[in-house]
Amino acid sequence: MTPRERFMTALRGGRPDRVPITEHLFSRKLIKEILGIDAVLYDGKVQAELASKVGIDAIWTPVNGFCGIEETPHAEDEIYKDEWGVTYRKNGWPIIAQIDTPVKNREDWEKYVMPDVDAPYRLRIFKDTKSANKDELAIVLGILGPFTMMSWYLMDFMTLSISMFNDPDLVHEMNESVLDWTLKVVRKAIDDGGVDCVQISDDWGSTTSLLISPDSFRTFFIPYFKRLVDGIKEMGVPVIMHNDGCLWEILPDLADCGIDALHPVERAAGMDLKRVKEEYSGRIVPIGNVNNKVTMASDNPEDVRKEVLQCLDEAARDGGYIISTDHSIHDLIPYRNFKCLVDTVHEFGVYPINIDADRLR
């Protein structure tokens, strides 16, 4: 199987030749070590080459306008705004945290102008990824979901919380605009060809609980999220949701929204891979669960090997599982540990999977 075939077979719940591997390659240190390149912007060609070199099966490629990702280089600690009017201080890579947001009240929203869907750079990263994808990896188009756009980028969390109480219509109006913009951009990419699936990044939880109540999610965000999922699937591609945190209270709602897969099944937030696999078999394909905060940053690759084997044992035996860390590969993860993850899957993730019980101890 090609990497694309392998990834898409598992994403549809099937059993490929081996368990596919995906990852967010968010490490300039890794890029330098593997490719000898000093990364400045998040570059589609570099990401495609890196994904092929390290032996994974899919490439995450965001649309341009994915908040937090620079369009032009900035100096360390430089303050700047993006096309959404979000203010940042350059302090990370590739996704930079905001320090101010454009909408504080209804008056701000009434003056607000959404970014141009048809801006000439809108699909630059995606097109660069496609052109460099010589090894037929799956291309995962990255967009942001409604809660993240509202709680982190267009508004801050406090403003959103107050608005849900004082001006709920404002929240709904803004959600409608974000939904319309996002579906138009996804359609633009799909019409360009080469999108294998779409990943909606929309973090709803902390490591212990949801960020707002389940009822608030159901009132203000799940209807728009479901319309986003439905709209994308009507375009003919499956949908992955990236959603960090402890999601047990809302996981049935996510399944009802029709997502095909859930990433990253965060181990550090108590998301039990075996339980997700058993309770949502045939509805949601789990992606992830290898701890990127402790295990992947360990001094001992054997820790990685044991956790990877555990994930394969708990979720991969009948197919419908894609392995990755429970967020991303970052600069604090040694390449030897990432290589151990990949090598372990290549050795023990071949179907039919047969992992001796002694290896799990």
Order of alpha helices (4+ residues) and beta strands (2+ residues): alpha-alpha-alpha-beta-beta-beta-beta-alpha-alpha-beta-alpha-alpha-beta-alpha-alpha-beta-alpha-beta-alpha-beta-alpha-alpha
